[in-house]
């Protein structure tokens, strides 16, 4: 079995496109090879700034011969129907076979295909993959029709066997596939002839090219960490930057430089953001002071002066960038200290949030009012929550955030402190955007929680009010992220807020309606239930990541109080843990059996068996034991549910498992005596009622 090596050698591929491009090449080639009958043992995809590489091991030498039979129309069908069937099957009408099927004679087409050599199939598949490659952006060059992300120069395509290698015959717009690639653009620019993947990887390494992006990233991180450690400092971890920089170089050379003393007093976030966004530098921090004092840059080549010239040039450019940042910082500090940020707050009136939802000033007023309403429920001071909300968006019109939008909130915190506002207010300005993702830290300070919740609920209610909901994979306003933020804040802080019962959604709706003409007044039934259902969908995803089954979540969603997300999660976690035990599994089976018998009896008799079970009519030990268990555990379950102690309720339910099992094992519910039958059905009703008080077990599978 041969191995296959493909390399598509081009001008520099943007770093942000590389990982997906490697996956796409692997998918396009392997899927179509398998569809054509060529299976393989293993596939590996690699990418550098100048090349996409795919290596397959254990490829079949040729596709297998195949024989397919297709059933066609009945004998005697119109000629056109028979001819169309034959044409679709790729055979002549005269070659159709007539067979008796038991329902009359039918035409069959027998299609036999002879296998083809691997090289022939690979050539077709690779050409199709290249011409249809899903680049986010592509270009044409020269006089050809081929489109690629950057001009494509070479194609390596070879099949390697024990006795040698074979070049796959392929030509695209004058580019002829071969067995020749090139080394590093600067350090080893000559041609390199390769015979297979192992030979290819080894020769490129000698030619200063590391084809594996994970190896390049690992080299960068290890070298940068060692450089920082040697100077008594530490690298500020930035995985996204590491991935990006690994996509900018084929032979990473890590260098460390100093930041000019005059810029060390800038906030560390400003230094880190400026260096990351403009220069692709890693920040190096003094672990004692927390200040950013140095940087690490990654060059794409070794030099005779060990990078001194490269480093000097980078330091000059960085100094110019940081001079701009320092200028913005000084100007912003003046506004914060002398005007208490008020000019920025006033300028929010000229910044549009959304055409139908007003300006950022309008939105800030809504968030401030809602934060004040929420403050008592989250243990925050209403005045502090309102004040923090009014400052939360102010830095959007500052000079620093205009230059670095990703610093919004962070800079607002610095400016609020410089303006003399309390620490909890300033902290809330920074934290009101959080959490930004599933792994982001959740705010815990009460004022921060109030403002963050208000910001997200305002966004959700606002876009629901103008009917701009997420659709499919489209979510331009990040409403799913806002919903998950609400969920995580409530759950992580163990906050009891009933979004519908406490009219949180309708209050937010009122604020939106007051703020904008053309939006009808608040009505909690107008979209409150729909928005709550959206939050429930996000909660399901969140809990499934915890390992809680979807049917368990559905069983809890069906219970009263499901607009209190913290209560809902406590119930789901307790029920999920209970159902993971043998007692839980068996109790559900007992409940379902009781519910099925009851349902059938109630439908047949036209009555509801919901009360009247009396132990004096019990005539078996199993019945008497079940009455005793229900009398003992029922009050405990009811008390636990009142106290919202779901774990205790589940423990009491578990105590019912054995007597319920014994009852069904030894007692016939539909007895001949009607009094006994009714009593037993009412006894089952007690089981059903107790179980349904805990969760809707009818929704639990199994």
SULCORHU-V100493 format. One record per residue. N is the residue number from 0. RES is the residue in one letter. SS is DSSP state (@ for helix, = for strand, . for the rest). PHI is phi in degrees with one decimal (none if undefined). OMEGA is omega in degrees with one decimal (none if undefined). Layout:
N,RES,SS,PHI,OMEGA
N,RES,SS,PHI,OMEGA
This chain:
0,X,.,none,-178.9
1,X,=,-80.4,169.3
2,X,=,-106.4,-177.4
3,X,=,-117.4,173.9
4,X,=,-121.5,175.3
5,X,=,-125.4,170.5
6,X,=,-133.8,175.6
7,X,=,-110.5,-170.6
8,X,=,-102.2,-172.8
9,X,=,-142.6,167.0
10,X,.,-69.8,-169.2
11,X,.,-59.7,175.7
12,X,.,-86.0,177.6
13,X,.,-53.7,-174.8
14,X,@,-58.1,-176.0
15,X,@,-68.0,-178.1
16,X,@,-98.9,-167.3
17,X,@,-69.4,-175.6
18,X,@,-60.9,179.7
19,X,@,-65.8,179.8
20,X,@,-62.8,178.3
21,X,@,-62.5,177.9
22,X,@,-63.9,-178.3
23,X,@,-65.9,178.4
24,X,@,-61.9,179.1
25,X,@,-60.1,-177.7
26,X,@,-64.1,-176.4
27,X,@,-62.7,-176.9
28,X,@,-75.0,-174.4
29,X,@,-66.8,180.0
30,X,@,-59.8,-176.6
31,X,@,-75.7,174.9
32,X,@,-65.2,179.6
33,X,@,-63.3,178.9
34,X,@,-61.7,179.0
35,X,.,-84.0,176.1
36,X,.,102.1,179.6
37,X,.,-100.8,175.6
38,X,.,-90.1,-176.7
39,X,.,-148.3,-177.5
40,X,.,-93.8,-175.4
41,X,=,-156.3,178.1
42,X,=,-132.6,175.5
43,X,=,-135.0,179.7
44,X,=,-116.1,-177.5
45,X,=,-137.4,-179.2
46,X,=,-151.6,170.4
47,X,=,-129.6,178.6
48,X,.,-56.5,-173.3
49,X,.,-117.3,-175.7
50,X,=,-154.1,169.3
51,X,=,-108.3,-174.7
52,X,=,-127.8,175.1
53,X,=,-132.7,178.9
54,X,=,-125.1,176.7
55,X,=,-115.2,176.5
56,X,=,-108.9,173.1
57,X,=,66.7,178.4
58,X,=,-76.6,174.7
59,X,.,-62.8,-179.0
60,X,.,-73.2,177.3
61,X,=,-157.3,177.7
62,X,.,-74.7,-177.6
63,X,.,-73.3,170.9
64,X,.,-67.6,-178.8
65,X,=,-130.4,175.7
66,X,=,-133.5,-177.1
67,X,=,-128.7,176.2
68,X,=,-114.9,177.6
69,X,=,-123.3,178.1
70,X,=,-85.6,-176.8
71,X,=,-116.8,-178.9
72,X,=,-72.7,177.5
73,X,=,-69.7,173.2
74,X,.,-63.3,-176.3
75,X,.,101.9,176.8
76,X,.,-67.4,179.5
77,X,.,-54.1,-177.7
78,X,@,-56.6,-177.8
79,X,@,-63.0,178.7
80,X,@,-66.3,-179.9
81,X,@,-66.8,-179.5
82,X,@,-64.9,178.9
83,X,@,-64.5,177.7
84,X,@,-63.5,-179.5
85,X,@,-62.9,-179.0
86,X,@,-64.3,178.7
87,X,@,-64.9,179.7
88,X,@,-85.3,179.3
89,X,.,76.6,177.5
90,X,.,-127.5,177.1
91,X,.,-77.9,177.8
92,X,@,-53.9,-178.8
93,X,@,-68.5,-177.9
94,X,@,-89.1,178.3
95,X,.,-69.5,178.6
96,X,=,-99.2,177.2
97,X,=,-103.4,-178.0
98,X,=,-133.5,176.1
99,X,=,-83.5,-176.6
100,X,.,-113.4,-174.3
101,X,.,93.2,175.5
102,X,.,-120.9,-178.7
103,X,.,109.7,-179.1
104,X,=,-78.8,-175.8
105,X,=,-132.1,175.0
106,X,=,-79.6,173.6
107,X,=,-126.6,173.5
108,X,=,-106.8,175.9
109,X,=,-105.5,-175.2
110,X,=,-108.4,179.2
111,X,=,-113.7,179.7
112,X,=,-120.6,177.5
113,X,.,-84.8,178.6
114,X,.,-60.0,-178.3
115,X,.,-120.9,178.8
116,X,=,-63.0,-179.0
117,X,@,-58.9,-176.8
118,X,@,-59.6,-178.5
119,X,@,-65.2,-179.3
120,X,@,-70.0,179.9
121,X,@,-59.1,-179.7
122,X,@,-60.2,-179.9
123,X,@,-64.8,-176.8
124,X,@,-65.1,-178.3
125,X,@,-67.1,178.0
126,X,@,-61.8,178.8
127,X,@,-62.0,-179.8
128,X,@,-64.9,-178.1
129,X,@,-67.2,-176.7
130,X,@,-70.4,-179.4
131,X,.,-109.2,-173.6
132,X,.,-66.4,-172.9
133,X,.,-85.8,175.8
134,X,.,-64.8,174.2
135,X,.,-59.9,174.8
136,X,.,-140.6,179.2
137,X,.,-140.7,-176.0
138,X,=,-144.3,169.9
139,X,.,-109.4,179.3
140,X,.,-146.2,179.9
141,X,.,61.5,-177.1
142,X,.,-100.6,-175.8
143,X,.,-79.8,179.0
144,X,.,-104.4,-177.3
145,X,.,-66.5,176.2
146,X,.,-113.4,177.0
147,X,=,-149.5,-176.3
148,X,.,-62.6,173.2
149,X,.,-143.8,-176.5
150,X,.,-51.2,179.7
151,X,=,-89.5,-175.0
152,X,=,-104.3,-174.6
153,X,=,-139.1,170.3
154,X,=,-128.9,170.6
155,X,=,-100.2,178.2
156,X,=,-149.4,-176.3
157,X,=,-132.3,171.4
158,X,=,-103.5,-175.1
159,X,=,-111.0,176.3
160,X,=,-121.8,-179.3
161,X,.,-61.4,-176.1
162,X,.,-96.0,178.5
163,X,=,140.9,-179.4
164,X,=,-127.0,-177.3
165,X,=,-127.6,175.0
166,X,=,-80.6,179.0
167,X,.,-74.7,-178.1
168,X,.,-70.6,-177.7
169,X,.,-157.5,175.3
170,X,=,-139.1,177.6
171,X,=,-128.7,176.8
172,X,.,48.5,176.8
173,X,.,87.3,176.4
174,X,=,-91.6,-177.0
175,X,=,-98.4,179.0
176,X,.,-62.9,-179.6
177,X,=,-151.3,178.5
178,X,.,-122.0,-176.3
179,X,=,-119.9,174.0
180,X,=,-123.3,179.4
181,X,=,-132.7,177.8
182,X,.,-85.7,-178.7
183,X,.,-59.1,-174.5
184,X,.,-56.1,-175.1
185,X,.,-104.7,-172.2
186,X,.,-91.9,-179.7
187,X,.,-153.0,-170.7
188,X,.,-78.1,-175.4
189,X,.,-77.2,178.1
190,X,=,-75.5,179.8
191,X,=,-132.5,177.9
192,X,=,-92.8,-175.9
193,X,.,-125.0,-178.4
194,X,.,-114.1,-178.4
195,X,.,176.2,-172.2
196,X,@,-64.0,-178.3
197,X,@,-59.9,177.5
198,X,@,-62.6,179.9
199,X,@,-60.8,-177.6
200,X,@,-63.9,-178.6
201,X,@,-67.6,-179.0
202,X,@,-68.2,178.1
203,X,@,-67.9,176.9
204,X,@,-60.9,177.1
205,X,@,-67.0,178.8
206,X,.,-95.0,172.9
207,X,.,65.5,174.9
208,X,.,-133.2,172.2
209,X,.,-101.7,-171.6
210,X,.,-81.1,-176.2
211,X,.,-92.0,-178.8
212,X,@,-63.1,178.1
213,X,@,-68.5,176.8
214,X,@,-66.6,178.7
215,X,@,-63.9,179.4
216,X,@,-63.7,178.6
217,X,@,-63.6,177.9
218,X,@,-63.1,179.8
219,X,@,-60.8,-175.7
220,X,@,-66.2,179.8
221,X,@,-63.5,-179.1
222,X,@,-65.7,-179.5
223,X,@,-65.2,179.1
224,X,@,-62.0,-179.9
225,X,@,-66.7,178.0
226,X,@,-61.7,-179.2
227,X,@,-65.8,-178.8
228,X,@,-60.7,-178.7
229,X,@,-64.3,180.0
230,X,.,-101.0,178.7
231,X,.,77.1,-177.3
232,X,.,-124.8,179.4
233,X,=,-142.7,177.7
234,X,=,-77.6,172.1
235,X,.,-79.9,-174.2
236,X,.,-64.1,179.3
237,X,.,-151.9,-173.8
238,X,@,-66.0,179.5
239,X,@,-64.3,177.9
240,X,@,-65.1,179.7
241,X,@,-60.4,178.1
242,X,@,-63.1,-179.0
243,X,@,-65.5,-177.8
244,X,@,-66.3,176.8
245,X,@,-62.5,176.8
246,X,.,-88.9,179.9
247,X,.,-103.5,-173.6
248,X,.,-132.2,173.1
249,X,.,-102.0,179.1
250,X,.,-137.4,-172.5
251,X,.,-69.3,174.9
252,X,=,-124.5,-171.9
253,X,=,-94.3,-177.6
254,X,=,-130.7,179.0
255,X,=,-119.2,179.2
256,X,=,-129.5,-178.8
257,X,=,-101.0,172.3
258,X,.,-93.7,179.9
259,X,.,-54.7,-175.7
260,X,@,-54.5,-175.7
261,X,@,-68.3,-177.3
262,X,@,-110.0,-175.2
263,X,.,-71.0,179.4
264,X,.,-85.8,174.2
265,X,.,-63.8,176.8
266,X,.,-53.7,-177.4
267,X,@,-58.1,178.6
268,X,@,-65.2,178.1
269,X,@,-67.5,178.7
270,X,@,-60.4,-177.0
271,X,@,-63.6,-178.2
272,X,@,-66.7,-179.9
273,X,@,-61.0,-178.5
274,X,@,-70.6,-179.2
275,X,@,-70.0,-173.1
276,X,@,-73.3,-174.6
277,X,@,-92.5,-171.7
278,X,@,-115.4,-175.6
279,X,.,61.2,178.2
280,X,.,-97.0,169.6
281,X,=,-87.0,178.5
282,X,=,-87.1,177.9
283,X,=,-118.4,-170.5
284,X,=,-113.3,170.3
285,X,.,-77.9,-174.8
286,X,.,-64.4,-178.8
287,X,.,-81.1,-176.2
288,X,.,-96.3,-176.4
289,X,.,78.6,-178.4
290,X,.,-81.0,172.9
291,X,=,-82.8,-174.0
292,X,=,-117.8,-177.2
293,X,=,-139.4,176.6
294,X,=,-144.2,173.7
295,X,=,-120.4,175.6
296,X,=,-117.4,-177.8
297,X,=,-120.1,177.5
298,X,=,-90.3,-178.1
299,X,.,-104.5,-178.7
300,X,.,-163.5,170.8
301,X,.,-88.8,179.9
302,X,.,-129.9,-177.8
303,X,.,-65.0,-178.8
304,X,.,-97.1,178.6
305,X,.,56.3,173.8
306,X,.,84.7,-175.7
307,X,@,-61.7,-179.4
308,X,@,-66.8,178.4
309,X,@,-60.6,-177.1
310,X,@,-65.7,179.8
311,X,@,-63.7,178.2
312,X,@,-64.2,178.8
313,X,@,-63.3,-179.1
314,X,@,-66.5,177.5
315,X,@,-65.4,179.9
316,X,@,-64.7,179.9
317,X,@,-62.7,179.8
318,X,@,-59.3,178.8
319,X,@,-65.5,178.7
320,X,@,-63.3,-177.7
321,X,@,-71.2,174.3
322,X,@,-63.2,176.3
323,X,@,-63.1,-179.1
324,X,@,-61.2,179.4
325,X,@,-64.0,177.7
326,X,@,-63.2,178.2
327,X,@,-61.2,-177.9
328,X,@,-61.5,-179.5
329,X,@,-63.3,180.0
330,X,@,-63.4,-178.9
331,X,@,-67.2,178.9
332,X,@,-62.1,177.9
333,X,@,-62.1,179.7
334,X,@,-64.5,-178.1
335,X,@,-67.0,-173.8
336,X,@,-76.2,-172.6
337,X,@,-91.0,-175.5
338,X,@,-119.2,177.2
339,X,.,54.6,175.4
340,X,.,72.2,-173.9
341,X,@,-61.1,178.0
342,X,@,-57.2,178.7
343,X,@,-68.4,178.2
344,X,@,-60.9,178.9
345,X,@,-63.8,-177.3
346,X,@,-69.2,178.9
347,X,@,-62.6,178.8
348,X,@,-66.9,179.7
349,X,@,-103.7,179.0
350,X,.,-108.7,-178.0
351,X,=,-78.6,172.2
352,X,=,-82.0,176.2
353,X,=,-157.6,-175.0
354,X,.,-55.8,-177.5
355,X,.,-94.9,-176.4
356,X,.,-119.6,172.6
357,X,=,86.8,-175.9
358,X,=,-90.5,174.8
359,X,@,-64.7,176.0
360,X,@,-66.6,176.7
361,X,@,-60.1,-177.5
362,X,@,-66.9,178.8
363,X,@,-59.6,179.0
364,X,@,-63.6,178.8
365,X,@,-65.5,-178.9
366,X,@,-63.0,-179.4
367,X,@,-62.9,179.6
368,X,@,-64.9,-178.8
369,X,@,-71.3,177.6
370,X,@,-61.7,177.9
371,X,@,-63.9,178.2
372,X,@,-64.6,-176.2
373,X,@,-77.6,-171.1
374,X,@,-51.5,-178.8
375,X,@,-60.9,-178.0
376,X,@,-69.0,-177.6
377,X,@,-111.3,176.9
378,X,.,78.3,-178.7
379,X,.,-103.8,173.6
380,X,.,-73.2,-176.6
381,X,@,-58.2,-179.5
382,X,@,-64.2,-179.8
383,X,@,-66.2,179.7
384,X,@,-63.3,179.9
385,X,@,-65.4,-180.0
386,X,@,-63.6,179.4
387,X,@,-62.2,-179.8
388,X,@,-64.9,179.3
389,X,@,-67.3,179.2
390,X,@,-91.9,-166.3
391,X,@,-58.5,-176.1
392,X,.,-100.5,-173.1
393,X,@,-60.4,-175.3
394,X,@,-69.7,177.5
395,X,@,-59.8,-179.6
396,X,@,-103.3,175.1
397,X,.,-77.4,-178.1
398,X,@,-67.8,-177.3
399,X,@,-65.9,-178.7
400,X,@,-72.2,174.1
401,X,@,-61.0,179.3
402,X,@,-79.1,-178.4
403,X,.,-126.1,-176.9
404,X,@,-57.9,-178.3
405,X,@,-68.2,179.2
406,X,@,-92.9,179.8
407,X,.,-60.7,-175.0
408,X,.,88.4,179.0
409,X,@,-63.0,179.3
410,X,@,-69.2,178.0
411,X,@,-57.7,178.0
412,X,@,-64.1,178.3
413,X,@,-59.4,-176.0
414,X,@,-67.4,179.2
415,X,@,-63.9,178.2
416,X,@,-68.0,178.9
417,X,@,-64.4,179.2
418,X,.,-80.3,175.8
419,X,.,92.6,178.1
420,X,.,-76.8,-178.2
421,X,.,-59.6,-177.0
422,X,@,-61.4,-178.3
423,X,@,-67.6,176.0
424,X,@,-69.7,-179.9
425,X,@,-62.8,179.3
426,X,@,-62.7,179.4
427,X,@,-63.6,177.2
428,X,@,-60.7,179.7
429,X,@,-72.4,-170.3
430,X,@,-92.6,-173.0
431,X,.,-70.9,175.2
432,X,.,-81.2,-171.8
433,X,.,-76.6,-5.9
434,X,.,-82.8,-179.0
435,X,.,-87.3,-179.3
436,X,.,-157.6,-175.5
437,X,.,-63.7,-179.8
438,X,.,-106.3,-178.5
439,X,.,-75.9,-179.6
440,X,.,-67.5,179.0
441,X,.,-92.7,177.9
442,X,.,-64.7,-179.5
443,X,.,-122.8,178.1
444,X,.,-64.4,-173.2
445,X,@,-53.4,-179.3
446,X,@,-64.1,178.0
447,X,@,-61.4,-179.9
448,X,@,-62.0,-178.8
449,X,@,-61.0,-176.9
450,X,@,-71.8,179.6
451,X,@,-64.3,176.7
452,X,@,-61.7,-178.6
453,X,@,-61.5,-179.3
454,X,@,-61.6,-176.0
455,X,@,-77.0,178.8
456,X,@,-67.5,176.1
457,X,@,-61.2,179.6
458,X,@,-62.3,-178.1
459,X,@,-64.1,-178.3
460,X,@,-66.3,179.3
461,X,@,-60.8,-177.4
462,X,@,-74.7,171.8
463,X,@,-68.2,-178.7
464,X,@,-63.6,180.0
465,X,.,-102.3,175.2
466,X,.,58.8,175.2
467,X,.,-115.1,-175.9
468,X,.,-93.7,174.5
469,X,.,-60.6,-179.8
470,X,=,-135.8,-179.5
471,X,.,59.4,179.1
472,X,.,-87.7,-176.9
473,X,=,-88.0,178.3
474,X,.,-151.2,-171.8
475,X,.,-64.2,-177.7
476,X,.,-104.1,176.3
477,X,.,54.3,-178.9
478,X,@,-74.9,175.8
479,X,@,-64.4,178.2
480,X,@,-65.2,178.0
481,X,@,-63.7,179.5
482,X,@,-63.9,177.9
483,X,@,-63.9,176.8
484,X,@,-62.5,177.2
485,X,@,-58.6,-178.4
486,X,@,-61.0,-175.8
487,X,@,-67.1,179.1
488,X,@,-63.9,-178.4
489,X,@,-64.7,-176.2
490,X,@,-70.4,-176.1
491,X,@,-63.0,-179.4
492,X,.,-95.8,178.9
493,X,.,52.8,-176.2
494,X,.,-94.9,-179.9
495,X,.,-102.0,178.6
496,X,.,-130.3,176.5
497,X,=,-94.8,-169.9
498,X,.,-65.4,177.6
499,X,.,-94.7,-176.2
500,X,.,-61.2,178.5
501,X,.,-85.6,175.8
502,X,.,60.2,178.3
503,X,@,-64.4,-179.0
504,X,@,-65.6,-177.5
505,X,@,-69.5,175.8
506,X,@,-65.9,176.9
507,X,@,-64.0,178.1
508,X,@,-62.2,179.0
509,X,@,-60.0,179.9
510,X,@,-63.4,177.6
511,X,@,-64.7,-177.6
512,X,@,-65.2,178.3
513,X,@,-67.0,-172.5
514,X,@,-80.8,-171.4
515,X,.,-132.6,174.3
516,X,.,-69.2,174.6
517,X,.,89.9,176.5
518,X,.,-105.0,-175.7
519,X,.,-63.8,-178.0
520,X,.,-65.1,-173.3
521,X,.,-70.1,175.1
522,X,.,-150.3,-173.4
523,X,@,-58.1,179.3
524,X,@,-87.6,-175.4
525,X,@,-65.6,176.0
526,X,@,-147.4,178.2
527,X,@,-55.1,178.8
528,X,@,-61.2,-179.8
529,X,@,-69.0,177.8
530,X,@,-67.2,176.7
531,X,@,-63.2,177.6
532,X,@,-62.0,176.7
533,X,@,-64.5,176.8
534,X,@,-63.3,177.6
535,X,@,-62.6,178.2
536,X,@,-62.2,178.0
537,X,@,-66.2,179.6
538,X,@,-64.9,177.8
539,X,@,-58.9,178.4
540,X,@,-61.2,-178.8
541,X,@,-62.5,-178.0
542,X,@,-74.0,176.3
543,X,@,-63.1,176.1
544,X,@,-65.2,174.9
545,X,@,-81.3,-178.3
546,X,.,98.0,179.0
547,X,.,-86.3,-174.2
548,X,.,-66.4,-177.5
549,X,@,-65.1,-178.9
550,X,@,-70.6,175.6
551,X,@,-65.5,178.9
552,X,@,-63.4,179.3
553,X,@,-61.6,179.6
554,X,@,-63.5,179.8
555,X,@,-83.8,178.2
556,X,@,-62.9,-177.5
557,X,.,-75.8,-176.1
558,X,.,-90.1,175.9
559,X,.,-59.6,177.5
560,X,.,80.3,-177.0
561,X,.,-75.7,173.4
562,X,.,-88.1,171.6
563,X,=,-95.8,-170.3
564,X,@,-66.4,178.9
565,X,@,-67.1,176.0
566,X,@,-61.1,-179.4
567,X,@,-60.5,-179.1
568,X,@,-69.1,177.5
569,X,@,-59.0,179.8
570,X,@,-64.0,-177.4
571,X,@,-65.6,-179.8
572,X,@,-65.3,179.7
573,X,@,-66.2,-179.9
574,X,@,-66.4,178.2
575,X,@,-61.2,177.8
576,X,@,-65.3,179.5
577,X,@,-64.8,-177.6
578,X,@,-70.9,177.1
579,X,.,-79.2,179.2
580,X,.,-96.9,177.8
581,X,@,-64.8,177.8
582,X,@,-59.5,-179.6
583,X,@,-63.2,-179.6
584,X,@,-60.9,-177.7
585,X,@,-70.6,178.7
586,X,@,-63.5,178.0
587,X,@,-60.7,177.6
588,X,@,-62.4,177.3
589,X,@,-62.6,177.4
590,X,@,-59.7,-177.9
591,X,@,-63.2,179.3
592,X,@,-65.7,178.2
593,X,@,-62.3,-178.0
594,X,@,-65.3,179.7
595,X,@,-64.8,179.8
596,X,@,-62.5,180.0
597,X,@,-62.5,-177.8
598,X,@,-60.0,179.1
599,X,@,-63.0,-179.2
600,X,@,-66.5,-179.5
601,X,@,-67.2,176.4
602,X,@,-66.2,-178.5
603,X,@,-69.2,-173.5
604,X,@,-88.2,-179.5
605,X,.,72.4,178.1
606,X,.,-132.8,177.0
607,X,.,-108.5,177.7
608,X,.,-91.3,-174.3
609,X,.,-132.6,178.7
610,X,.,-163.6,173.8
611,X,.,102.2,178.2
612,X,.,-65.0,-174.6
613,X,.,-132.7,-176.2
614,X,@,-64.2,-177.8
615,X,@,-69.1,178.3
616,X,@,-92.5,178.1
617,X,.,-73.8,-178.8
618,X,.,-122.2,174.6
619,X,.,-132.4,177.5
620,X,@,-61.1,-178.2
621,X,@,-63.8,177.9
622,X,@,-63.6,-177.7
623,X,@,-62.1,178.5
624,X,@,-66.8,179.4
625,X,@,-69.0,175.2
626,X,@,-57.5,-178.3
627,X,@,-63.1,-179.7
628,X,@,-66.0,179.4
629,X,@,-65.4,177.9
630,X,@,-64.8,-177.9
631,X,@,-78.7,-172.6
632,X,@,-90.4,-178.3
633,X,@,-55.7,179.0
634,X,@,-61.7,178.1
635,X,@,-64.3,179.9
636,X,@,-64.5,-179.2
637,X,@,-63.3,179.0
638,X,@,-66.4,179.5
639,X,@,-63.6,179.9
640,X,@,-69.2,176.3
641,X,@,-62.7,179.7
642,X,.,-85.4,-177.5
643,X,.,58.5,176.5
644,X,.,-95.2,-172.2
645,X,@,-68.6,179.0
646,X,@,-63.4,178.3
647,X,@,-66.3,178.2
648,X,@,-61.7,179.7
649,X,@,-67.1,178.2
650,X,@,-62.9,178.0
651,X,@,-68.0,175.8
652,X,@,-61.2,-179.2
653,X,@,-60.7,179.5
654,X,@,-68.1,179.3
655,X,@,-85.3,-173.1
656,X,@,-57.5,-175.6
657,X,@,-64.1,179.3
658,X,@,-64.7,176.8
659,X,@,-66.9,177.6
660,X,@,-58.6,-178.5
661,X,@,-65.0,179.3
662,X,@,-61.1,-178.1
663,X,@,-69.3,-179.9
664,X,@,-74.9,-171.0
665,X,@,-114.5,-173.9
666,X,.,-124.4,173.1
667,X,.,-95.3,-175.0
668,X,.,-64.4,-177.0
669,X,.,-82.4,-179.6
670,X,.,-73.0,179.7
671,X,.,-70.0,179.6
672,X,.,-81.3,-174.4
673,X,@,-63.9,179.9
674,X,@,-62.0,179.8
675,X,@,-66.2,-179.8
676,X,@,-60.3,-179.3
677,X,@,-62.5,-179.4
678,X,@,-64.3,179.5
679,X,@,-68.7,176.9
680,X,@,-66.2,176.6
681,X,@,-66.6,174.9
682,X,@,-65.9,175.4
683,X,@,-62.9,179.1
684,X,@,-64.0,176.4
685,X,@,-64.0,177.2
686,X,@,-61.6,-178.4
687,X,@,-60.3,-177.3
688,X,@,-64.0,179.4
689,X,@,-62.7,-179.6
690,X,@,-65.3,-177.9
691,X,@,-71.3,173.9
692,X,@,-69.7,-178.4
693,X,@,-87.2,178.6
694,X,.,-166.7,179.5
695,X,.,-80.2,-175.2
696,X,@,-70.0,175.2
697,X,@,-65.2,-178.4
698,X,@,-90.9,179.4
699,X,.,-82.9,-177.6
700,X,.,-77.0,175.1
701,X,.,87.3,none
